[in-house]
Amino acid sequence: MGLNMNINCLKCNNKMTKSRASSLSGKLTLIKEPIKYFTTKESSIVIPYVCSQCGLVEWYVDKPQNFNERT
C-alpha cells in the first residue's frame, strides 16, 4: 500500500491511526464513474484513519491520481 501519512484529527488535533475496513476481499475499493469494469486505472483502495480520542474517521484513497477528471 502506497499511502503512509501522518494525519492529525481535524476536530481535536490528536494523531490518527491508520486502519483497515473489512469486506469480503479485505480491502474496500472506490471506482470512478462511469464504471469501466476491465481497468484498475480508475479505482483505488480506500484507507480509513481513526482518531482514538474523539472517534472521527477520515477516508483516503491509495491512488488519488486515478480519479483525475481528465482520464
C-alpha positions in Angstrom: 0.0 0.0 0.0 1.5 3.3 -1.1 -0.3 5.6 1.3 1.6 6.2 4.6 0.6 9.6 6.0 0.9 11.2 9.4 -2.6 12.7 9.9 -3.9 14.8 12.8 -7.6 14.8 13.6 -9.4 17.9 12.3 -11.6 18.0 15.4 -9.1 17.5 18.3 -5.7 17.5 16.6 -4.9 14.0 18.0 -2.7 11.8 15.8 -4.9 9.5 13.7 -4.3 5.7 13.4 -4.2 4.0 10.0 -6.8 1.3 10.0 -8.5 -1.2 7.6 -12.1 -1.5 6.6 -13.4 -5.1 6.5 -15.0 -6.6 3.4 -15.1 -10.0 1.6 -11.7 -9.3 0.0 -10.3 -7.5 3.0 -10.0 -4.2 1.1 -12.6 -1.6 0.3 -12.2 -0.1 -3.2 -13.6 3.1 -4.8 -14.3 3.2 -8.6 -14.6 6.3 -10.6 -17.9 6.8 -12.5 -18.8 5.9 -15.2 -17.6 2.4 -14.2 -15.2 0.7 -16.6 -15.0 -2.9 -15.4 -11.8 -4.0 -17.1 -9.4 -1.4 -15.8 -7.7 -0.7 -12.5 -6.6 2.7 -13.6 -9.8 4.3 -12.4 -10.0 2.6 -9.0 -8.2 2.7 -5.7 -8.1 1.1 -2.3 -9.7 3.2 0.4 -7.9 3.6 3.7 -9.6 4.8 6.9 -7.7 6.8 9.6 -9.3 6.8 13.0 -9.0 9.3 15.9 -8.7 7.3 19.2 -9.6 10.4 21.2 -12.9 11.7 19.6 -13.8 8.9 17.1 -13.6 10.9 13.9 -12.9 8.7 10.8 -11.3 10.1 7.6 -11.0 8.1 4.4 -8.2 8.4 1.9 -7.7 6.7 -1.4 -4.3 5.0 -2.0 -4.0 6.3 -5.6 -5.8 9.7 -5.9 -4.3 10.2 -9.4 -6.7 7.5 -10.6 -9.6 10.0 -10.1 -8.2 12.8 -12.3 -11.1 14.2 -14.3 -9.1 14.2 -17.5 -8.7 10.4 -17.5 
